[in-house]
Amino acid sequence: MTSYISNFERLMTLFAWIAAWLFVLSGLMLSFEVIARYFFLSPTRWAAEFSQLCLIYGTLLAMPWILRFRRNIQINAITAKLPDRAHRITAVITMGILIAFCVYVTIYGWDIFYDSFERGRTTGSLLDLPIWIAELPVPV
């Protein structure tokens, strides 16, 4: 069991690093787009859409690491004033709600992804990429 947990933690760390590089790549693409558009009057067709994909994948790849180390945004103005036992109870309830929400998003996210895949929907942008590419990381 310990090796499973350590392997999972290594995988989470790898995903966090990939997410960080996807955010850097997104920033570089958008910077290139601004320079190309305003200095050379030649906007790209791909920068905005690929940077959106990088942001989607980066956010969803980073989530397990963020939750593991509790780096997510927490509003604890009320719970910080609770006794230790009540604070732990609210943390368990909150995590239960989060798990239920994740299950809900996974189930319905899969339905949306599969429907888009089956129907061959596209983004409708200049690149006209299949929309399921952006929808896939939600249920996964």
N, CA, C and O atoms as CSV, one atom per row, in Angstrom:
chain,resi,resn,atom,element,x,y,z
A,1,MET,N,N,0.825,-1.196,0.000
A,1,MET,CA,C,0.000,0.000,0.000
A,1,MET,C,C,0.867,1.257,0.000
A,1,MET,O,O,0.532,2.251,-0.644
A,2,THR,N,N,1.977,1.207,0.722
A,2,THR,CA,C,2.862,2.372,0.790
A,2,THR,C,C,3.462,2.685,-0.572
A,2,THR,O,O,3.589,3.852,-0.942
A,3,SER,N,N,3.833,1.644,-1.324
A,3,SER,CA,C,4.407,1.893,-2.650
A,3,SER,C,C,3.354,2.477,-3.594
A,3,SER,O,O,3.671,3.301,-4.452
A,4,TYR,N,N,2.102,2.048,-3.431
A,4,TYR,CA,C,1.019,2.606,-4.241
A,4,TYR,C,C,0.867,4.099,-3.959
A,4,TYR,O,O,0.727,4.900,-4.884
A,5,ILE,N,N,0.894,4.467,-2.682
A,5,ILE,CA,C,0.748,5.879,-2.307
A,5,ILE,C,C,1.933,6.690,-2.800
A,5,ILE,O,O,1.754,7.791,-3.321
A,6,SER,N,N,3.146,6.160,-2.641
A,6,SER,CA,C,4.318,6.924,-3.101
A,6,SER,C,C,4.328,7.045,-4.626
A,6,SER,O,O,4.730,8.079,-5.158
A,7,ASN,N,N,3.895,6.010,-5.325
A,7,ASN,CA,C,3.796,6.106,-6.790
A,7,ASN,C,C,2.740,7.126,-7.200
A,7,ASN,O,O,2.935,7.878,-8.155
A,8,PHE,N,N,1.626,7.150,-6.480
A,8,PHE,CA,C,0.574,8.119,-6.772
A,8,PHE,C,C,1.066,9.540,-6.495
A,8,PHE,O,O,0.773,10.459,-7.260
A,9,GLU,N,N,1.809,9.719,-5.410
A,9,GLU,CA,C,2.347,11.050,-5.107
A,9,GLU,C,C,3.365,11.484,-6.155
A,9,GLU,O,O,3.420,12.660,-6.515
A,10,ARG,N,N,4.162,10.556,-6.643
A,10,ARG,CA,C,5.102,10.891,-7.728
A,10,ARG,C,C,4.347,11.288,-8.991
A,10,ARG,O,O,4.737,12.224,-9.688
A,11,LEU,N,N,3.272,10.575,-9.279
A,11,LEU,CA,C,2.449,10.903,-10.442
A,11,LEU,C,C,1.814,12.286,-10.279
A,11,LEU,O,O,1.775,13.065,-11.231
A,12,MET,N,N,1.318,12.593,-9.076
A,12,MET,CA,C,0.750,13.925,-8.821
A,12,MET,C,C,1.796,15.013,-9.020
A,12,MET,O,O,1.506,16.064,-9.593
A,13,THR,N,N,3.006,14.760,-8.549
A,13,THR,CA,C,4.081,15.743,-8.710
A,13,THR,C,C,4.430,15.916,-10.180
A,13,THR,O,O,4.654,17.039,-10.633
A,14,LEU,N,N,4.480,14.830,-10.924
A,14,LEU,CA,C,4.741,14.912,-12.362
A,14,LEU,C,C,3.659,15.734,-13.052
A,14,LEU,O,O,3.962,16.601,-13.871
A,15,PHE,N,N,2.395,15.462,-12.722
A,15,PHE,CA,C,1.296,16.236,-13.307
A,15,PHE,C,C,1.399,17.709,-12.945
A,15,PHE,O,O,1.102,18.573,-13.771
A,16,ALA,N,N,1.817,18.004,-11.715
A,16,ALA,CA,C,1.964,19.407,-11.301
A,16,ALA,C,C,3.052,20.096,-12.120
A,16,ALA,O,O,2.888,21.249,-12.519
A,17,TRP,N,N,4.154,19.405,-12.371
A,17,TRP,CA,C,5.221,19.982,-13.197
A,17,TRP,C,C,4.757,20.176,-14.641
A,17,TRP,O,O,5.044,21.203,-15.256
A,18,ILE,N,N,4.048,19.201,-15.172
A,18,ILE,CA,C,3.510,19.345,-16.533
A,18,ILE,C,C,2.559,20.534,-16.584
A,18,ILE,O,O,2.593,21.319,-17.531
A,19,ALA,N,N,1.709,20.668,-15.562
A,19,ALA,CA,C,0.773,21.796,-15.505
A,19,ALA,C,C,1.523,23.123,-15.472
A,19,ALA,O,O,1.148,24.072,-16.161
A,20,ALA,N,N,2.579,23.185,-14.673
A,20,ALA,CA,C,3.362,24.427,-14.594
A,20,ALA,C,C,3.931,24.792,-15.961
A,20,ALA,O,O,3.889,25.954,-16.364
A,21,TRP,N,N,4.456,23.810,-16.664
A,21,TRP,CA,C,5.013,24.086,-17.994
A,21,TRP,C,C,3.921,24.439,-19.005
A,21,TRP,O,O,4.154,25.225,-19.923
A,22,LEU,N,N,2.738,23.864,-18.838
A,22,LEU,CA,C,1.626,24.246,-19.717
A,22,LEU,C,C,1.224,25.701,-19.487
A,22,LEU,O,O,0.881,26.405,-20.437
A,23,PHE,N,N,1.263,26.157,-18.233
A,23,PHE,CA,C,0.961,27.565,-17.949
A,23,PHE,C,C,2.020,28.481,-18.549
A,23,PHE,O,O,1.696,29.534,-19.098
A,24,VAL,N,N,3.281,28.082,-18.445
A,24,VAL,CA,C,4.362,28.872,-19.055
A,24,VAL,C,C,4.170,28.918,-20.566
A,24,VAL,O,O,4.280,29.981,-21.179
A,25,LEU,N,N,3.887,27.777,-21.158
A,25,LEU,CA,C,3.674,27.705,-22.602
A,25,LEU,C,C,2.496,28.579,-23.029
A,25,LEU,O,O,2.558,29.251,-24.058
A,26,SER,N,N,1.435,28.568,-22.245
A,26,SER,CA,C,0.279,29.414,-22.549
A,26,SER,C,C,0.664,30.890,-22.521
A,26,SER,O,O,0.271,31.656,-23.401
A,27,GLY,N,N,1.422,31.281,-21.522
A,27,GLY,CA,C,1.878,32.670,-21.448
A,27,GLY,C,C,2.754,33.055,-22.622
A,27,GLY,O,O,2.639,34.158,-23.156
A,28,LEU,N,N,3.632,32.145,-23.027
A,28,LEU,CA,C,4.498,32.415,-24.182
A,28,LEU,C,C,3.684,32.537,-25.468
A,28,LEU,O,O,3.938,33.415,-26.292
A,29,MET,N,N,2.707,31.651,-25.631
A,29,MET,CA,C,1.878,31.722,-26.840
A,29,MET,C,C,1.087,33.023,-26.896
A,29,MET,O,O,0.991,33.650,-27.951
A,30,LEU,N,N,0.525,33.424,-25.772
A,30,LEU,CA,C,-0.250,34.667,-25.767
A,30,LEU,C,C,0.646,35.885,-25.959
A,30,LEU,O,O,0.247,36.854,-26.606
A,31,SER,N,N,1.849,35.842,-25.404
A,31,SER,CA,C,2.801,36.942,-25.625
A,31,SER,C,C,3.176,37.023,-27.101
A,31,SER,O,O,3.244,38.111,-27.672
A,32,PHE,N,N,3.416,35.871,-27.711
A,32,PHE,CA,C,3.723,35.843,-29.134
A,32,PHE,C,C,2.556,36.397,-29.946
A,32,PHE,O,O,2.757,37.132,-30.913
A,33,GLU,N,N,1.331,36.038,-29.543
A,33,GLU,CA,C,0.141,36.532,-30.241
A,33,GLU,C,C,0.056,38.053,-30.166
A,33,GLU,O,O,-0.241,38.709,-31.165
A,34,VAL,N,N,0.313,38.614,-28.995
A,34,VAL,CA,C,0.259,40.072,-28.837
A,34,VAL,C,C,1.318,40.742,-29.700
A,34,VAL,O,O,1.039,41.733,-30.375
A,35,ILE,N,N,2.532,40.205,-29.679
A,35,ILE,CA,C,3.616,40.783,-30.488
A,35,ILE,C,C,3.288,40.673,-31.973
A,35,ILE,O,O,3.449,41.636,-32.722
A,36,ALA,N,N,2.829,39.499,-32.396
A,36,ALA,CA,C,2.503,39.306,-33.816
A,36,ALA,C,C,1.360,40.216,-34.251
A,36,ALA,O,O,1.380,40.752,-35.359
A,37,ARG,N,N,0.376,40.392,-33.394
A,37,ARG,CA,C,-0.797,41.184,-33.752
A,37,ARG,C,C,-0.485,42.677,-33.790
A,37,ARG,O,O,-0.865,43.358,-34.742
A,38,TYR,N,N,0.195,43.193,-32.776
A,38,TYR,CA,C,0.342,44.640,-32.662
A,38,TYR,C,C,1.621,45.197,-33.271
A,38,TYR,O,O,1.659,46.361,-33.670
A,39,PHE,N,N,2.659,44.389,-33.347
A,39,PHE,CA,C,3.900,44.901,-33.926
A,39,PHE,C,C,4.056,44.533,-35.400
A,39,PHE,O,O,4.605,45.307,-36.184
A,40,PHE,N,N,3.572,43.352,-35.768
A,40,PHE,CA,C,3.741,42.898,-37.146
A,40,PHE,C,C,2.428,42.877,-37.929
A,40,PHE,O,O,2.411,42.535,-39.111
A,41,LEU,N,N,1.331,43.244,-37.268
A,41,LEU,CA,C,-0.005,43.261,-37.876
A,41,LEU,C,C,-0.347,41.934,-38.557
A,41,LEU,O,O,-0.974,41.904,-39.616
A,42,SER,N,N,0.077,40.847,-37.928
A,42,SER,CA,C,-0.146,39.519,-38.484
A,42,SER,C,C,-0.523,38.549,-37.354
A,42,SER,O,O,0.326,37.794,-36.880
A,43,PRO,N,N,-1.778,38.568,-36.927
A,43,PRO,CA,C,-2.170,37.684,-35.826
A,43,PRO,C,C,-2.096,36.212,-36.225
A,43,PRO,O,O,-2.214,35.860,-37.399
A,44,THR,N,N,-1.902,35.376,-35.232
A,44,THR,CA,C,-1.850,33.936,-35.489
A,44,THR,C,C,-3.258,33.357,-35.465
A,44,THR,O,O,-4.190,33.974,-34.951
A,45,ARG,N,N,-3.393,32.185,-36.019
A,45,ARG,CA,C,-4.676,31.481,-35.987
A,45,ARG,C,C,-4.729,30.490,-34.835
A,45,ARG,O,O,-5.805,30.014,-34.473
A,46,TRP,N,N,-3.599,30.185,-34.270
A,46,TRP,CA,C,-3.518,29.068,-33.351
A,46,TRP,C,C,-3.256,29.455,-31.900
A,46,TRP,O,O,-3.591,28.677,-31.007
A,47,ALA,N,N,-2.681,30.603,-31.629
A,47,ALA,CA,C,-2.188,30.912,-30.281
A,47,ALA,C,C,-3.295,30.934,-29.227
A,47,ALA,O,O,-3.140,30.338,-28.162
A,48,ALA,N,N,-4.386,31.599,-29.503
A,48,ALA,CA,C,-5.451,31.715,-28.496
A,48,ALA,C,C,-6.058,30.350,-28.173
A,48,ALA,O,O,-6.276,30.021,-27.007
A,49,GLU,N,N,-6.327,29.566,-29.205
A,49,GLU,CA,C,-6.973,28.274,-28.969
A,49,GLU,C,C,-6.042,27.291,-28.266
A,49,GLU,O,O,-6.465,26.592,-27.345
A,50,PHE,N,N,-4.792,27.228,-28.684
A,50,PHE,CA,C,-3.853,26.327,-28.017
A,50,PHE,C,C,-3.560,26.778,-26.590
A,50,PHE,O,O,-3.367,25.943,-25.706
A,51,SER,N,N,-3.525,28.084,-26.356
A,51,SER,CA,C,-3.294,28.546,-24.985
A,51,SER,C,C,-4.490,28.200,-24.099
A,51,SER,O,O,-4.311,27.891,-22.921
A,52,GLN,N,N,-5.698,28.246,-24.643
A,52,GLN,CA,C,-6.870,27.821,-23.873
A,52,GLN,C,C,-6.773,26.341,-23.509
A,52,GLN,O,O,-7.085,25.951,-22.384
A,53,LEU,N,N,-6.345,25.528,-24.458
A,53,LEU,CA,C,-6.179,24.100,-24.163
A,53,LEU,C,C,-5.118,23.885,-23.090
A,53,LEU,O,O,-5.287,23.047,-22.205
A,54,CYS,N,N,-4.026,24.641,-23.167
A,54,CYS,CA,C,-2.978,24.535,-22.142
A,54,CYS,C,C,-3.526,24.913,-20.769
A,54,CYS,O,O,-3.199,24.266,-19.774
A,55,LEU,N,N,-4.352,25.945,-20.706
A,55,LEU,CA,C,-4.929,26.365,-19.429
A,55,LEU,C,C,-5.907,25.325,-18.885
A,55,LEU,O,O,-5.928,25.060,-17.683
A,56,ILE,N,N,-6.710,24.741,-19.758
A,56,ILE,CA,C,-7.662,23.712,-19.321
A,56,ILE,C,C,-6.910,22.497,-18.789
A,56,ILE,O,O,-7.163,22.044,-17.672
A,57,TYR,N,N,-5.988,21.970,-19.590
A,57,TYR,CA,C,-5.244,20.783,-19.171
A,57,TYR,C,C,-4.370,21.082,-17.960
A,57,TYR,O,O,-4.269,20.258,-17.051
A,58,GLY,N,N,-3.735,22.255,-17.940
A,58,GLY,CA,C,-2.882,22.618,-16.811
A,58,GLY,C,C,-3.656,22.701,-15.511
A,58,GLY,O,O,-3.202,22.201,-14.482
A,59,THR,N,N,-4.812,23.325,-15.550
A,59,THR,CA,C,-5.631,23.455,-14.344
A,59,THR,C,C,-6.056,22.092,-13.820
A,59,THR,O,O,-5.959,21.825,-12.622
A,60,LEU,N,N,-6.521,21.237,-14.704
A,60,LEU,CA,C,-7.021,19.938,-14.266
A,60,LEU,C,C,-5.898,18.977,-13.884
A,60,LEU,O,O,-6.100,18.103,-13.041
A,61,LEU,N,N,-4.723,19.123,-14.487
A,61,LEU,CA,C,-3.587,18.291,-14.080
A,61,LEU,C,C,-3.029,18.721,-12.724
A,61,LEU,O,O,-2.514,17.890,-11.976
A,62,ALA,N,N,-3.128,19.998,-12.407
A,62,ALA,CA,C,-2.582,20.506,-11.144
A,62,ALA,C,C,-3.497,20.247,-9.952
A,62,ALA,O,O,-3.037,20.273,-8.811
A,63,MET,N,N,-4.774,20.000,-10.193
A,63,MET,CA,C,-5.736,19.876,-9.092
A,63,MET,C,C,-5.380,18.832,-8.034
A,63,MET,O,O,-5.475,19.148,-6.848
A,64,PRO,N,N,-4.976,17.612,-8.387
A,64,PRO,CA,C,-4.658,16.643,-7.326
A,64,PRO,C,C,-3.528,17.121,-6.412
A,64,PRO,O,O,-3.597,16.947,-5.196
A,65,TRP,N,N,-2.499,17.716,-6.988
A,65,TRP,CA,C,-1.381,18.214,-6.185
A,65,TRP,C,C,-1.839,19.358,-5.293
A,65,TRP,O,O,-1.465,19.426,-4.122
A,66,ILE,N,N,-2.645,20.252,-5.844
A,66,ILE,CA,C,-3.146,21.400,-5.081
A,66,ILE,C,C,-3.982,20.924,-3.899
A,66,ILE,O,O,-3.822,21.431,-2.789
A,67,LEU,N,N,-4.862,19.969,-4.117
A,67,LEU,CA,C,-5.689,19.457,-3.028
A,67,LEU,C,C,-4.862,18.673,-2.017
A,67,LEU,O,O,-5.130,18.734,-0.817
A,68,ARG,N,N,-3.872,17.944,-2.487
A,68,ARG,CA,C,-3.028,17.153,-1.585
A,68,ARG,C,C,-2.303,18.035,-0.583
A,68,ARG,O,O,-2.206,17.688,0.594
A,69,PHE,N,N,-1.796,19.164,-1.037
A,69,PHE,CA,C,-1.046,20.063,-0.164
A,69,PHE,C,C,-1.886,21.247,0.313
A,69,PHE,O,O,-1.357,22.214,0.860
A,70,ARG,N,N,-3.192,21.162,0.103
A,70,ARG,CA,C,-4.151,22.177,0.552
A,70,ARG,C,C,-3.741,23.585,0.125
A,70,ARG,O,O,-3.749,24.525,0.919
A,71,ARG,N,N,-3.385,23.701,-1.147
A,71,ARG,CA,C,-3.015,25.000,-1.712
A,71,ARG,C,C,-4.200,25.682,-2.391
A,71,ARG,O,O,-4.058,26.741,-3.004
A,72,ASN,N,N,-5.373,25.056,-2.272
A,72,ASN,CA,C,-6.559,25.650,-2.879
A,72,ASN,C,C,-7.042,26.832,-2.032
A,72,ASN,O,O,-6.666,26.969,-0.868
A,73,ILE,N,N,-7.862,27.665,-2.622
A,73,ILE,CA,C,-8.413,28.816,-1.906
A,73,ILE,C,C,-9.382,28.300,-0.850
A,73,ILE,O,O,-10.290,27.524,-1.147
A,74,GLN,N,N,-9.178,28.739,0.375
A,74,GLN,CA,C,-10.047,28.334,1.470
A,74,GLN,C,C,-10.572,29.575,2.173
A,74,GLN,O,O,-9.809,30.477,2.518
A,75,ILE,N,N,-11.860,29.612,2.376
A,75,ILE,CA,C,-12.464,30.703,3.133
A,75,ILE,C,C,-12.750,30.139,4.516
A,75,ILE,O,O,-13.701,29.382,4.709
A,76,ASN,N,N,-11.923,30.513,5.464
A,76,ASN,CA,C,-12.016,29.908,6.791
A,76,ASN,C,C,-12.242,30.938,7.897
A,76,ASN,O,O,-11.807,30.733,9.030
A,77,ALA,N,N,-12.912,32.034,7.581
A,77,ALA,CA,C,-13.164,33.065,8.588
A,77,ALA,C,C,-14.005,32.517,9.739
A,77,ALA,O,O,-13.802,32.897,10.892
A,78,ILE,N,N,-14.939,31.634,9.432
A,78,ILE,CA,C,-15.798,31.074,10.482
A,78,ILE,C,C,-15.182,29.810,11.062
A,78,ILE,O,O,-15.128,29.651,12.282
A,79,THR,N,N,-14.718,28.911,10.204
A,79,THR,CA,C,-14.205,27.633,10.706
A,79,THR,C,C,-12.927,27.797,11.519
A,79,THR,O,O,-12.633,26.952,12.364
A,80,ALA,N,N,-12.171,28.844,11.293
A,80,ALA,CA,C,-10.945,29.063,12.069
A,80,ALA,C,C,-11.260,29.368,13.530
A,80,ALA,O,O,-10.415,29.160,14.401
A,81,LYS,N,N,-12.458,29.856,13.803
A,81,LYS,CA,C,-12.848,30.203,15.171
A,81,LYS,C,C,-13.512,29.035,15.902
A,81,LYS,O,O,-13.811,29.134,17.092
A,82,LEU,N,N,-13.739,27.944,15.197
A,82,LEU,CA,C,-14.367,26.775,15.809
A,82,LEU,C,C,-13.352,26.001,16.641
A,82,LEU,O,O,-12.146,26.104,16.415
A,83,PRO,N,N,-13.846,25.221,17.608
A,83,PRO,CA,C,-12.933,24.333,18.339
A,83,PRO,C,C,-12.318,23.301,17.389
A,83,PRO,O,O,-12.839,23.070,16.297
A,84,ASP,N,N,-11.231,22.695,17.799
A,84,ASP,CA,C,-10.480,21.775,16.938
A,84,ASP,C,C,-11.351,20.627,16.421
A,84,ASP,O,O,-11.291,20.291,15.239
A,85,ARG,N,N,-12.150,20.033,17.289
A,85,ARG,CA,C,-13.002,18.912,16.878
A,85,ARG,C,C,-14.025,19.360,15.832
A,85,ARG,O,O,-14.219,18.671,14.831
A,86,ALA,N,N,-14.670,20.484,16.043
A,86,ALA,CA,C,-15.650,21.001,15.081
A,86,ALA,C,C,-14.967,21.370,13.764
A,86,ALA,O,O,-15.542,21.206,12.688
A,87,HIS,N,N,-13.747,21.865,13.861
A,87,HIS,CA,C,-12.987,22.203,12.647
A,87,HIS,C,C,-12.726,20.951,11.810
A,87,HIS,O,O,-12.847,20.979,10.585
A,88,ARG,N,N,-12.366,19.850,12.481
A,88,ARG,CA,C,-12.129,18.589,11.761
A,88,ARG,C,C,-13.420,18.053,11.144
A,88,ARG,O,O,-13.412,17.531,10.029
A,89,ILE,N,N,-14.522,18.184,11.871
A,89,ILE,CA,C,-15.813,17.710,11.352
A,89,ILE,C,C,-16.199,18.494,10.102
A,89,ILE,O,O,-16.633,17.907,9.111
A,90,THR,N,N,-16.045,19.812,10.142
A,90,THR,CA,C,-16.373,20.611,8.949
A,90,THR,C,C,-15.442,20.274,7.791
A,90,THR,O,O,-15.858,20.311,6.633
A,91,ALA,N,N,-14.182,19.944,8.092
A,91,ALA,CA,C,-13.249,19.555,7.026
A,91,ALA,C,C,-13.698,18.252,6.367
A,91,ALA,O,O,-13.621,18.118,5.146
A,92,VAL,N,N,-14.163,17.299,7.162
A,92,VAL,CA,C,-14.642,16.020,6.620
A,92,VAL,C,C,-15.907,16.243,5.787
A,92,VAL,O,O,-16.047,15.673,4.705
A,93,ILE,N,N,-16.821,17.064,6.288
A,93,ILE,CA,C,-18.049,17.354,5.540
A,93,ILE,C,C,-17.720,18.048,4.224
A,93,ILE,O,O,-18.279,17.717,3.178
A,94,THR,N,N,-16.811,19.008,4.287
A,94,THR,CA,C,-16.405,19.723,3.077
A,94,THR,C,C,-15.788,18.772,2.057
A,94,THR,O,O,-16.090,18.855,0.867
A,95,MET,N,N,-14.928,17.872,2.519
A,95,MET,CA,C,-14.304,16.915,1.609
A,95,MET,C,C,-15.354,15.978,1.016
A,95,MET,O,O,-15.260,15.614,-0.156
A,96,GLY,N,N,-16.347,15.585,1.803
A,96,GLY,CA,C,-17.435,14.750,1.285
A,96,GLY,C,C,-18.223,15.454,0.189
A,96,GLY,O,O,-18.565,14.852,-0.828
A,97,ILE,N,N,-18.508,16.737,0.406
A,97,ILE,CA,C,-19.208,17.519,-0.618
A,97,ILE,C,C,-18.349,17.627,-1.872
A,97,ILE,O,O,-18.858,17.516,-2.987
A,98,LEU,N,N,-17.051,17.843,-1.692
A,98,LEU,CA,C,-16.135,17.943,-2.832
A,98,LEU,C,C,-16.093,16.633,-3.617
A,98,LEU,O,O,-16.098,16.647,-4.848
A,99,ILE,N,N,-16.052,15.518,-2.918
A,99,ILE,CA,C,-16.034,14.211,-3.591
A,99,ILE,C,C,-17.335,13.997,-4.370
A,99,ILE,O,O,-17.307,13.532,-5.509
A,100,ALA,N,N,-18.472,14.336,-3.758
A,100,ALA,CA,C,-19.757,14.197,-4.453
A,100,ALA,C,C,-19.794,15.075,-5.698
A,100,ALA,O,O,-20.283,14.652,-6.746
A,101,PHE,N,N,-19.282,16.293,-5.587
A,101,PHE,CA,C,-19.237,17.193,-6.738
A,101,PHE,C,C,-18.347,16.616,-7.838
A,101,PHE,O,O,-18.702,16.672,-9.016
A,102,CYS,N,N,-17.194,16.062,-7.461
A,102,CYS,CA,C,-16.283,15.478,-8.457
A,102,CYS,C,C,-16.924,14.290,-9.167
A,102,CYS,O,O,-16.761,14.127,-10.376
A,103,VAL,N,N,-17.651,13.462,-8.423
A,103,VAL,CA,C,-18.346,12.328,-9.039
A,103,VAL,C,C,-19.394,12.836,-10.028
A,103,VAL,O,O,-19.510,12.312,-11.135
A,104,TYR,N,N,-20.149,13.844,-9.633
A,104,TYR,CA,C,-21.170,14.436,-10.499
A,104,TYR,C,C,-20.541,14.985,-11.780
A,104,TYR,O,O,-21.022,14.714,-12.880
A,105,VAL,N,N,-19.467,15.757,-11.632
A,105,VAL,CA,C,-18.796,16.351,-12.795
A,105,VAL,C,C,-18.211,15.264,-13.691
A,105,VAL,O,O,-18.249,15.386,-14.916
A,106,THR,N,N,-17.673,14.208,-13.097
A,106,THR,CA,C,-17.103,13.117,-13.889
A,106,THR,C,C,-18.180,12.421,-14.715
A,106,THR,O,O,-17.987,12.161,-15.903
A,107,ILE,N,N,-19.301,12.124,-14.092
A,107,ILE,CA,C,-20.379,11.418,-14.802
A,107,ILE,C,C,-20.933,12.269,-15.939
A,107,ILE,O,O,-21.022,11.807,-17.077
A,108,TYR,N,N,-21.301,13.499,-15.637
A,108,TYR,CA,C,-21.903,14.340,-16.668
A,108,TYR,C,C,-20.863,14.889,-17.637
A,108,TYR,O,O,-21.178,15.161,-18.796
A,109,GLY,N,N,-19.637,15.052,-17.175
A,109,GLY,CA,C,-18.563,15.451,-18.084
A,109,GLY,C,C,-18.297,14.375,-19.124
A,109,GLY,O,O,-18.024,14.676,-20.286
A,110,TRP,N,N,-18.378,13.110,-18.695
A,110,TRP,CA,C,-18.207,12.012,-19.645
A,110,TRP,C,C,-19.318,12.018,-20.683
A,110,TRP,O,O,-19.065,11.809,-21.870
A,111,ASP,N,N,-20.557,12.257,-20.238
A,111,ASP,CA,C,-21.680,12.311,-21.180
A,111,ASP,C,C,-21.482,13.414,-22.219
A,111,ASP,O,O,-21.729,13.207,-23.407
A,112,ILE,N,N,-21.040,14.573,-21.770
A,112,ILE,CA,C,-20.811,15.695,-22.684
A,112,ILE,C,C,-19.680,15.369,-23.651
A,112,ILE,O,O,-19.796,15.602,-24.854
A,113,PHE,N,N,-18.572,14.822,-23.113
A,113,PHE,CA,C,-17.444,14.444,-23.966
A,113,PHE,C,C,-17.880,13.421,-25.015
A,113,PHE,O,O,-17.594,13.586,-26.201
A,114,TYR,N,N,-18.565,12.375,-24.582
A,114,TYR,CA,C,-18.949,11.304,-25.492
A,114,TYR,C,C,-19.913,11.805,-26.564
A,114,TYR,O,O,-19.811,11.416,-27.728
A,115,ASP,N,N,-20.847,12.667,-26.169
A,115,ASP,CA,C,-21.791,13.232,-27.132
A,115,ASP,C,C,-21.054,14.059,-28.186
A,115,ASP,O,O,-21.343,13.949,-29.377
A,116,SER,N,N,-20.111,14.877,-27.752
A,116,SER,CA,C,-19.334,15.686,-28.704
A,116,SER,C,C,-18.490,14.807,-29.614
A,116,SER,O,O,-18.352,15.085,-30.805
A,117,PHE,N,N,-17.927,13.744,-29.049
A,117,PHE,CA,C,-17.103,12.825,-29.830
A,117,PHE,C,C,-17.945,12.120,-30.887
A,117,PHE,O,O,-17.548,12.024,-32.048
A,118,GLU,N,N,-19.109,11.627,-30.474
A,118,GLU,CA,C,-20.000,10.916,-31.393
A,118,GLU,C,C,-20.509,11.812,-32.519
A,118,GLU,O,O,-20.559,11.394,-33.676
A,119,ARG,N,N,-20.882,13.030,-32.183
A,119,ARG,CA,C,-21.459,13.945,-33.172
A,119,ARG,C,C,-20.406,14.668,-34.001
A,119,ARG,O,O,-20.732,15.292,-35.010
A,120,GLY,N,N,-19.155,14.588,-33.586
A,120,GLY,CA,C,-18.089,15.251,-34.333
A,120,GLY,C,C,-18.113,16.768,-34.214
A,120,GLY,O,O,-17.753,17.479,-35.153
A,121,ARG,N,N,-18.539,17.258,-33.058
A,121,ARG,CA,C,-18.586,18.713,-32.860
A,121,ARG,C,C,-17.186,19.308,-32.908
A,121,ARG,O,O,-16.203,18.677,-32.520
A,122,THR,N,N,-17.128,20.536,-33.394
A,122,THR,CA,C,-15.849,21.249,-33.448
A,122,THR,C,C,-15.981,22.582,-32.727
A,122,THR,O,O,-17.074,22.994,-32.340
A,123,THR,N,N,-14.839,23.249,-32.557
A,123,THR,CA,C,-14.828,24.512,-31.816
A,123,THR,C,C,-15.451,25.651,-32.607
A,123,THR,O,O,-15.899,26.632,-32.014
A,124,GLY,N,N,-15.489,25.547,-33.912
A,124,GLY,CA,C,-16.040,26.617,-34.732
A,124,GLY,C,C,-15.089,27.784,-34.901
A,124,GLY,O,O,-15.473,28.834,-35.416
A,125,SER,N,N,-13.858,27.608,-34.474
A,125,SER,CA,C,-12.859,28.670,-34.602
A,125,SER,C,C,-12.105,28.500,-35.920
A,125,SER,O,O,-12.465,27.667,-36.752
A,126,LEU,N,N,-11.066,29.294,-36.096
A,126,LEU,CA,C,-10.272,29.183,-37.323
A,126,LEU,C,C,-9.614,27.814,-37.459
A,126,LEU,O,O,-9.520,27.273,-38.560
A,127,LEU,N,N,-9.159,27.254,-36.338
A,127,LEU,CA,C,-8.546,25.920,-36.400
A,127,LEU,C,C,-9.589,24.815,-36.521
A,127,LEU,O,O,-9.316,23.752,-37.079
A,128,ASP,N,N,-10.778,25.070,-36.000
A,128,ASP,CA,C,-11.881,24.117,-36.049
A,128,ASP,C,C,-11.488,22.748,-35.482
A,128,ASP,O,O,-11.752,21.710,-36.088
A,129,LEU,N,N,-10.856,22.772,-34.311
A,129,LEU,CA,C,-10.465,21.531,-33.640
A,129,LEU,C,C,-11.698,20.807,-33.105
A,129,LEU,O,O,-12.706,21.447,-32.803
A,130,PRO,N,N,-11.631,19.493,-32.986
A,130,PRO,CA,C,-12.734,18.777,-32.340
A,130,PRO,C,C,-12.887,19.262,-30.894
A,130,PRO,O,O,-11.897,19.369,-30.170
A,131,ILE,N,N,-14.097,19.549,-30.480
A,131,ILE,CA,C,-14.344,20.112,-29.150
A,131,ILE,C,C,-14.060,19.101,-28.046
A,131,ILE,O,O,-13.813,19.488,-26.904
A,132,TRP,N,N,-14.092,17.805,-28.372
A,132,TRP,CA,C,-13.857,16.805,-27.344
A,132,TRP,C,C,-12.434,16.876,-26.798
A,132,TRP,O,O,-12.179,16.387,-25.697
A,133,ILE,N,N,-11.513,17.467,-27.532
A,133,ILE,CA,C,-10.140,17.607,-27.031
A,133,ILE,C,C,-10.131,18.477,-25.776
A,133,ILE,O,O,-9.381,18.209,-24.837
A,134,ALA,N,N,-10.955,19.509,-25.761
A,134,ALA,CA,C,-11.043,20.375,-24.585
A,134,ALA,C,C,-11.930,19.771,-23.500
A,134,ALA,O,O,-11.756,20.086,-22.323
A,135,GLU,N,N,-12.873,18.915,-23.872
A,135,GLU,CA,C,-13.803,18.339,-22.900
A,135,GLU,C,C,-13.273,17.071,-22.238
A,135,GLU,O,O,-13.729,16.713,-21.152
A,136,LEU,N,N,-12.336,16.396,-22.858
A,136,LEU,CA,C,-11.824,15.129,-22.339
A,136,LEU,C,C,-11.223,15.215,-20.938
A,136,LEU,O,O,-11.499,14.333,-20.125
A,137,PRO,N,N,-10.419,16.225,-20.609
A,137,PRO,CA,C,-9.791,16.200,-19.283
A,137,PRO,C,C,-10.773,16.364,-18.121
A,137,PRO,O,O,-10.421,16.048,-16.984
A,138,VAL,N,N,-11.974,16.841,-18.369
A,138,VAL,CA,C,-12.927,17.028,-17.269
A,138,VAL,C,C,-13.324,15.684,-16.655
A,138,VAL,O,O,-13.186,15.532,-15.441
A,139,PRO,N,N,-13.806,14.702,-17.418
A,139,PRO,CA,C,-14.149,13.436,-16.771
A,139,PRO,C,C,-12.937,12.583,-16.400
A,139,PRO,O,O,-13.019,11.741,-15.507
A,140,VAL,N,N,-11.835,12.796,-17.072
A,140,VAL,CA,C,-10.651,11.983,-16.773
A,140,VAL,C,C,-10.017,12.490,-15.508
A,140,VAL,O,O,-9.002,11.950,-15.067
